[in-house]
Amino acid sequence: MKSTNHTAFQHFLSTQEAVKEAYRISGEGCYWLKAALSNQQELNQLLDAILVHGNYRINLSIHTIKKTKMLMDV
């Protein structure tokens, strides 16, 4: 992050409809996000908005192999 203002970034995440899950994590990086976007343009818009708060690293899911519904997802 560009600053230590995690509260502002967390508020930003809570207002983003495309962000379906957001976790503050340990290790490399501060957050892990799961977003659902329709196209590359929507992805670019979200990434540009995230850049206001800090840098990012992106990994894209290309295929679901297994998905188990967890108790807390109910």
N, C-alpha and C positions, 0 to 999 in steps of 0.2 A: 504494500500500500504506500501511497505517497505520503500519508500522514498516519498518525496513530488514532485517528478519529473513526474508530470502528462503529460507533453509534450511527453516524451519518451513512456509512456504507450499508449497515444492516437495515436502516430505514429505507434506503434506496431499493434494496433487494425485496423488501416486503411490498413495495409498490409495483414491482415488475410482474405483469401477468404471465410472461413467458417463463419466468423462473418458478419451477414446480417444487424444488427442494433446495435448501441452502443449509450448509453446515459449517461451523467454525471448527477447524481441525488443527492438529499438532503436526509438527514436521515441516517439510518444505511447503511454503504457501500458507495462507491463513484461512482460506475458504474453499469448499467444494460445492459446486452448484450443479444442479440438473435442470436443464431448460428444454422446452419444446418449442421449436421454431419451424416455420413453414418453408423458408427459403434462405438463401445466402444473404439477401438484403436484410432480412430481419436479424440474422446472426451478426452482421456487421454493425447494425444499429445498436444492438445490445452491447457488443464489445466496445464500441465507441463511447457508450454511456459509462461502462465500467472503467474506462481509462481516466475518467474524471477523478476516480477514487484511487486508482493504482494500476499497476501492470497486471497482466494475466498470462496464464499458460493454458492452452486449450487441448483437449482430447475429445475426439468425436466417436460416438458409438455408431458402428456400421451394421451391426446385426445382434439381435437378442438371442442368446443361446438358452438361457434359463432365467426365469423370473419367479421368485417365490414371494407370496404375500406374507409379510411379517405381521406379528400380532399387533404391533403399534400402528400398522397401516390401516387397521380396521376402523 
